[in-house]
């Protein structure tokens, strides 16, 4: 089983380091709910479709997106 390490900072500023299996086909909202990073009902009113903005996720990464091309920069 492959896993990915996520570092999630909640709205109170607390850092949560969680190890998430990649074979469960969960979106980020489902991961946050499953690992109880936030209280029930605080996020995901749209069901994880990125339409309600209740999750307010900001992605920080040193990796370029998979579709990144230096020639287009």
Buried (B, 14 or more C-beta within 10 A) or exposed (E): EEEEEBEBEEEEEEEBEBEBEEEEEBBBBBBBBEBEBBEEEBBBBEEBEEEBEEBEEEEEEEEEEEEEEEEEE
